[in-house]
Amino acid sequence: MTLSRQSLEILVDLLEIKINALHVQDRDDARELNKLRKCRQELLLDLTQTNSKRRRLLRPVGISERSYRAGTSRR
C-alpha cells in the first residue's frame, strides 16, 4: 500500500509530536523512543522516494535541452 505525500507528512508530524512528548523514565520508554525514531526515519525515506518518483514522472522523456536548443537554432 502506498501513501500519499500528504499522508506521509501528517504521520511524520504526529511522530515528532509523540517523540517530543515522551519522557524516558525506564528501558521500556527508551525502546519506545527508539522505535518511534526508526519509524520516523522510514517515513522520511518513503517521503523522499515519493518526491523523487514524482519528479521523474514530471520530467519530459526523449527530448533533452541540448537537442531542443539545437533544433530551434536551425530555424
Secondary structure as GFF3:
##gff-version 3
##sequence-region A 1 75
A	DSSP	alpha_helix	5	21	.	.	.	ID=ss1
A	DSSP	alpha_helix	27	58	.	.	.	ID=ss2
A	DSSP	alpha_helix	65	73	.	.	.	ID=ss3
###
